[in-house]
Amino acid sequence: MEQYNVEQKIQDFIADIEARNPNEPEFLQAVKEVAVTVIPFIAAHSQYDGKKLLERMAEPERTIIFRVPWVDDSGEIQVNRGFRIQMNSAIGPYKGGIRFHPTVNLSVLKFLAFEQTFKNSLTTLPMGGGKGGADFDPQGKSDMEIMRFCQAFMTELCKHIGPETDVPAGDIGVGAREIGYLFGQYKKIRNEFTGVLTGKGLAYGGSLIRPEATGYGVVYFCEQMLKTIGQDIKGKTFAVSGFGNVAWGVVKKVTELGGKVLTISGPDGYIYDEDGISGDKIDYLLQLRASGNNRAEDYATKYPSAKFFAGKRPWEVKCDVAIPAATQNELFLEDAEMLVANGVICVTEAANMPSTLDAINYFLDNKVLFSPGKASNAGGVATSGLEMTQNSIRLNWSSEEVDMRLKEIMIGIHKACSDYGKDKDGYVNYVKGANIAGFVKVAEAMLAQGVV
């Protein structure tokens, strides 16, 4: 009877969320994935039951949507839509990236902000959850067009952010160049030099290893996962998707620790490099990303021994470890089935929600080590938090010190996930562990602060 009541609570919660958020599939997917593990935990702990905590976490504290008019190089006026989702500030200022991409909409940003709340909680740093962006496509735009867009975007956004309120960072389509233009406009309008953005250049308050941090953190988390079964990264083969900042950081750190990366991918297909992506090939990933054409095939042109598979994803390649590092919903059930059939032992998410729910459940049912992005890719926002600290104390740490702190944070996140996610048979369900560990800290803060 009690199990039935819990199942009914999950169904009632999901039905309410669906009714309140129609036509938002990405957001609903993210909330459902959390609900099925957190609601049974809430039901078993009276201090959380009946307080509508998850309902409050799934409703943004503030949703800001605004017009972004700007002028292109031909003198034509363009109009885009800007967003900032300030999801939850129970444990600190809102913290989360800005994404410039044509697919940006309310559903995508709400899902990212919801995930960010749990991810930031897992880092143990005092950061709430938020996300923002615009349906602007930087591809094919000149530097001057990107500067004018960033200035127009920040002219409105600056009214809603600040170092003690909301501290955005970069995301897809927003790199060091865009962060620089955004920071410059904020400083001009507000007449203050503060750590209002992270991912800044080293010359004006940025942190060492921030570009690599998400990828490094993923590999540190993967390392801890493998240790639970008495294995390590050295000698393992890796299939990685994407070739942006995150994938680049993953490839660098895997290679440094003795692993062999076999694949990268882009919207056009994937590259298989039997010799491994190492040495100057890793540096070439930066050139690929900077080229702006999103063509993984260019890698095969540069290195003819590599094979390019047009229109395909890399999950058909036999590997020990899979690391999806491109974007949401890029690894489907059929991909999970191929990976398991080929003997994969570990799947560590580097992107935000890259695996579908069916794929996740297949990995869990087959006892594959699987970690959700909210846990394993938290290294990026953790290093953003370290950048905020450096800005506050007006000091820059060495790359070794930042890397050491990052590794300590990832080990701590792994321990929290393991503590809450270990099943009776010893298998660690990192999905359950990450959701519950992330929930508990936010819930305690919300209970202490009352109904606000």
C-alpha positions in Angstrom: 0.0 0.0 0.0 2.8 2.4 0.9 4.6 1.7 -2.4 1.3 2.4 -4.2 1.1 5.7 -2.4 4.6 6.7 -3.5 3.9 5.7 -7.1 0.7 7.7 -7.0 2.6 10.7 -5.6 5.0 10.5 -8.5 2.2 10.3 -11.0 0.3 13.2 -9.4 3.4 15.3 -9.4 4.3 14.6 -13.0 0.7 15.3 -14.1 0.7 18.6 -12.3 4.1 19.6 -13.9 2.8 18.6 -17.3 -0.3 20.7 -16.9 1.6 23.8 -15.8 4.3 23.5 -18.4 2.8 22.4 -21.7 4.9 22.2 -24.8 8.2 22.1 -22.8 9.5 18.6 -23.5 13.1 19.1 -22.4 12.0 20.7 -19.1 9.5 17.9 -18.4 12.1 15.2 -19.2 14.6 16.8 -16.7 11.9 17.1 -13.9 10.6 13.5 -14.4 14.1 12.1 -14.2 14.5 13.8 -10.8 11.0 13.0 -9.5 11.2 9.2 -9.8 14.2 9.1 -7.4 13.6 12.1 -5.1 9.8 11.6 -4.4 10.4 8.2 -2.7 13.2 9.7 -0.7 10.9 12.6 0.4 8.2 10.2 1.3 10.6 8.2 3.6 11.8 11.3 5.4 9.1 13.2 7.4 11.1 16.5 7.6 10.7 16.9 3.8 7.3 15.4 3.3 4.3 17.7 2.7 6.4 20.8 2.3 6.0 21.0 -1.5 9.8 21.3 -1.8 10.2 19.6 -5.2 7.2 21.6 -6.5 8.9 24.8 -5.5 12.2 23.7 -7.0 10.5 23.0 -10.3 9.0 26.5 -10.5 11.5 29.3 -11.4 11.8 32.1 -8.8 11.9 34.5 -11.7 11.6 34.1 -15.5 12.8 37.1 -17.5 12.1 37.3 -21.3 13.2 40.3 -23.3 13.7 41.7 -26.8 17.2 42.1 -28.2 17.3 44.5 -31.2 20.6 45.0 -32.9 22.0 46.2 -36.3 23.9 43.9 -38.6 26.8 44.8 -40.9 24.5 45.7 -43.7 22.6 48.2 -41.6 19.5 45.9 -41.2 17.8 45.8 -37.8 17.6 42.3 -36.4 15.4 41.2 -33.4 16.2 38.3 -31.2 14.7 37.0 -27.9 16.7 36.9 -24.7 16.1 34.9 -21.6 17.3 34.6 -18.0 15.8 31.9 -15.8 16.5 32.5 -12.1 15.5 29.1 -10.8 16.6 28.8 -7.2 18.7 31.0 -4.9 18.3 29.0 -1.6 22.0 28.3 -1.3 23.6 31.3 -3.1 23.3 33.7 -6.0 21.9 32.3 -9.2 24.7 30.7 -11.2 24.5 29.3 -14.7 25.6 29.8 -18.3 24.4 31.9 -21.2 23.7 30.0 -24.4 23.5 31.6 -27.9 22.0 29.1 -30.3 18.9 29.0 -32.6 17.4 26.2 -30.5 17.3 28.3 -27.4 13.7 28.5 -26.0 12.0 28.5 -22.6 11.9 24.7 -22.3 15.6 24.3 -23.0 16.6 27.0 -20.5 14.2 25.9 -17.8 15.6 22.3 -18.1 19.2 23.6 -17.9 18.3 25.9 -14.9 16.6 23.1 -13.1 19.6 20.8 -13.6 21.9 23.6 -12.6 20.3 23.9 -9.2 21.1 20.3 -8.4 24.6 20.5 -10.0 25.6 23.6 -8.1 24.3 22.0 -4.9 26.6 19.0 -5.5 29.7 21.1 -5.7 29.1 22.2 -2.1 29.9 25.8 -3.2 27.4 28.6 -2.3 25.7 28.9 -5.7 22.0 28.8 -6.7 20.7 27.7 -10.1 20.0 29.8 -13.2 20.5 29.8 -17.0 20.0 32.2 -19.8 20.6 32.9 -23.4 19.1 34.0 -26.7 18.0 32.4 -30.0 20.9 34.2 -31.7 23.2 32.2 -33.9 26.9 33.3 -33.7 27.7 31.1 -36.7 28.5 33.2 -39.8 28.4 36.5 -37.9 31.3 39.0 -38.0 33.1 40.0 -34.8 31.4 43.4 -35.0 27.9 41.8 -35.3 28.6 39.6 -32.3 29.9 42.6 -30.3 26.8 44.6 -31.1 24.5 41.7 -30.2 26.3 41.1 -26.9 26.1 44.8 -26.0 22.3 44.8 -26.8 21.8 41.6 -24.8 23.7 42.9 -21.8 21.9 46.3 -21.9 18.8 44.5 -20.7 20.4 41.6 -18.8 22.4 44.0 -16.6 19.3 45.1 -14.8 18.8 41.6 -13.4 22.3 40.3 -12.5 25.2 41.2 -10.1 28.0 39.6 -8.2 25.7 38.9 -5.2 22.5 38.3 -7.2 23.2 36.3 -10.4 26.5 35.4 -11.9 26.2 34.1 -15.5 28.9 32.2 -17.4 29.4 31.0 -20.9 27.7 28.0 -22.6 27.2 26.9 -26.2 27.9 29.8 -28.5 29.3 31.9 -25.7 33.1 31.7 -25.3 35.8 34.0 -24.2 35.1 36.5 -27.0 31.4 36.8 -26.1 32.1 36.9 -22.3 34.5 39.8 -23.0 31.9 41.8 -24.9 29.3 41.1 -22.3 31.5 42.1 -19.4 32.6 45.3 -21.1 29.0 46.4 -21.6 28.1 45.5 -18.0 31.1 47.5 -16.7 30.2 50.5 -18.9 26.5 50.6 -17.9 26.9 49.8 -14.2 30.3 51.7 -13.7 31.7 48.9 -11.6 34.4 46.3 -12.0 33.0 43.2 -10.3 33.0 39.4 -10.8 29.6 39.5 -12.4 30.6 37.0 -15.1 32.8 33.9 -15.0 34.8 32.5 -17.9 36.5 35.8 -18.2 40.0 36.3 -19.8 43.0 36.1 -17.5 43.7 39.8 -18.1 40.5 40.9 -16.4 39.7 38.4 -13.6 39.5 35.0 -15.2 40.7 31.8 -13.7 43.4 29.4 -15.1 42.1 26.1 -16.5 38.5 27.4 -16.7 38.2 26.4 -20.4 39.4 22.8 -19.7 37.6 22.5 -16.3 34.3 20.8 -17.3 36.2 18.2 -19.3 38.8 17.7 -16.6 36.1 17.3 -14.0 34.3 14.7 -16.1 37.5 12.6 -16.3 38.2 12.9 -12.6 34.6 11.7 -11.9 35.0 8.9 -14.4 38.3 7.9 -12.6 36.4 7.6 -9.3 33.7 5.5 -10.9 36.2 3.1 -12.3 37.9 2.8 -8.9 34.7 1.3 -7.5 35.3 -1.8 -9.7 39.0 -1.8 -9.1 40.0 -0.3 -12.5 41.5 2.9 -13.8 41.7 5.1 -16.9 45.1 3.9 -18.1 44.8 1.5 -21.0 41.1 2.1 -21.5 39.5 3.1 -24.8 37.1 6.1 -24.9 34.4 7.1 -27.3 33.7 10.9 -27.0 31.2 13.0 -28.8 31.5 16.7 -29.7 34.7 18.7 -30.3 34.1 21.8 -28.3 35.5 23.0 -25.0 34.2 20.1 -23.0 35.3 17.4 -25.4 38.7 19.1 -25.7 39.1 19.0 -21.9 38.1 15.4 -21.8 40.5 14.3 -24.5 43.4 16.2 -22.9 42.9 14.7 -19.4 42.1 11.2 -20.6 45.3 11.2 -22.7 47.3 12.6 -19.8 46.1 9.8 -17.6 47.0 7.1 -20.1 43.6 6.4 -21.8 43.0 6.4 -25.6 40.3 8.5 -27.2 39.1 7.0 -30.4 36.3 9.4 -31.5 35.0 12.9 -31.7 31.9 14.1 -33.5 30.0 17.1 -35.0 26.6 17.7 -36.5 27.9 16.2 -39.7 29.0 12.8 -38.3 31.8 11.3 -36.3 35.6 10.6 -36.6 37.1 7.3 -35.7 40.9 7.6 -35.1 42.3 4.1 -34.4 45.7 5.6 -33.5 44.1 7.8 -30.7 43.5 11.5 -30.5 46.6 12.8 -28.8 49.5 15.2 -29.2 49.0 17.9 -31.9 45.6 16.3 -32.7 44.3 17.7 -29.4 45.5 21.2 -30.3 43.8 20.8 -33.7 40.4 20.5 -31.8 40.8 24.1 -30.8 41.3 25.1 -34.5 38.2 23.0 -35.4 36.1 24.8 -32.8 37.5 28.2 -33.8 36.8 27.6 -37.5 33.0 28.0 -36.8 31.9 25.6 -39.4 31.0 22.7 -37.1 32.5 20.1 -39.4 34.1 17.1 -37.8 35.0 15.9 -41.3 37.8 18.5 -41.4 39.7 16.3 -38.9 39.8 13.5 -41.4 41.1 15.9 -44.0 43.9 17.0 -41.7 44.6 13.4 -40.5 43.9 11.0 -43.4 44.4 7.9 -41.3 41.2 8.8 -39.4 37.8 7.7 -40.8 34.8 9.9 -41.1 31.3 8.4 -40.8 28.7 10.9 -42.1 25.4 11.4 -40.4 26.3 8.9 -37.6 26.9 9.0 -33.9 30.1 7.5 -32.3 28.2 5.1 -30.0 28.6 2.2 -32.5 32.4 2.1 -31.8 33.6 -0.6 -29.4 35.0 1.1 -26.3 35.5 0.7 -22.6 34.1 4.1 -21.7 31.6 6.4 -23.5 31.5 10.1 -22.8 28.7 12.1 -24.5 30.0 15.7 -24.6 28.0 17.4 -27.3 24.4 18.4 -26.4 21.1 17.2 -24.9 19.4 14.0 -26.2 22.3 12.7 -28.4 22.4 9.2 -27.0 19.3 7.1 -27.6 18.1 3.6 -26.5 19.5 2.0 -29.7 22.9 3.6 -28.9 22.8 2.3 -25.3 22.0 -1.2 -26.7 25.0 -1.0 -29.0 27.3 0.2 -26.3 26.3 -2.5 -23.9 26.5 -5.2 -26.6 30.1 -4.0 -27.4 31.1 -4.3 -23.7 31.1 -0.7 -22.4 31.7 -0.7 -18.7 31.2 3.1 -17.9 29.2 6.0 -19.4 30.1 9.4 -17.9 27.9 12.3 -19.1 29.8 15.4 -20.0 27.0 17.4 -21.7 23.7 18.3 -20.0 21.2 15.5 -20.3 22.8 13.9 -23.4 21.1 10.5 -22.7 17.4 9.9 -23.1 15.5 8.4 -20.2 15.2 5.1 -22.1 18.9 5.0 -22.6 19.6 5.8 -19.0 17.3 3.1 -17.7 18.9 0.5 -20.1 22.4 1.3 -18.6 21.0 1.0 -15.1 19.2 -2.2 -15.8 22.4 -3.7 -17.2 24.5 -2.5 -14.3 26.7 -0.3 -16.4 28.5 2.4 -14.4 26.5 5.5 -15.4 26.7 9.1 -14.1 24.3 11.9 -15.0 25.7 15.2 -16.2 24.5 17.1 -13.2 27.2 15.2 -11.2 30.0 14.4 -13.6 30.1 17.7 -15.5 29.9 19.9 -12.4 33.6 20.7 -12.7 32.9 23.6 -15.0 30.6 25.4 -12.6 32.8 24.4 -9.7 35.7 26.2 -11.4 33.4 29.2 -12.1 32.8 29.2 -8.3 36.5 29.2 -7.7 36.8 32.1 -10.2 34.2 34.0 -8.1 36.3 33.3 -5.0 39.4 34.6 -6.7 37.5 37.7 -7.8 36.3 38.3 -4.3 39.8 38.1 -2.7 41.4 39.9 -5.7 43.9 37.1 -6.2 44.7 34.6 -8.9 45.6 31.0 -8.0 48.0 29.0 -10.1 46.7 26.4 -12.5 48.0 23.6 -10.2 46.1 25.0 -7.3 42.8 25.4 -9.3 43.3 21.9 -10.7 43.9 20.4 -7.2 40.7 22.1 -5.8 38.7 21.0 -8.9 39.8 17.3 -8.3 38.9 17.5 -4.6 35.5 18.9 -5.5 34.8 16.1 -8.0 36.0 13.4 -5.5 33.5 14.9 -3.0 30.7 14.9 -5.5 31.4 11.3 -6.3 31.3 10.4 -2.6 28.0 12.1 -2.1 26.5 10.4 -5.1 27.9 7.0 -3.9 26.6 7.5 -0.3 23.0 8.2 -1.5 23.0 6.0 -4.5 24.5 2.6 -3.4 22.1 -0.2 -3.8 21.9 -3.3 -1.6 24.0 -5.3 -4.1 26.8 -2.7 -4.0 26.0 -1.2 -7.4 26.0 2.6 -7.3 23.0 4.2 -9.0 24.6 7.6 -9.6 21.3 9.0 -11.0 19.5 8.4 -7.7 22.6 9.5 -5.7 23.1 12.7 -7.6 19.4 13.7 -7.4 19.1 13.0 -3.7 22.4 14.5 -2.7 21.6 17.6 -4.8 18.1 17.9 -3.4 19.0 17.5 0.3 21.2 20.7 0.5 18.8 22.9 -1.3 15.8 21.5 0.7 17.5 22.1 4.0 18.2 25.7 3.0 14.6 26.2 1.7 13.2 24.8 5.0 15.3 27.1 7.0 14.3 30.2 5.0 10.5 29.6 5.2 8.0 29.8 2.4 9.6 32.4 0.1 
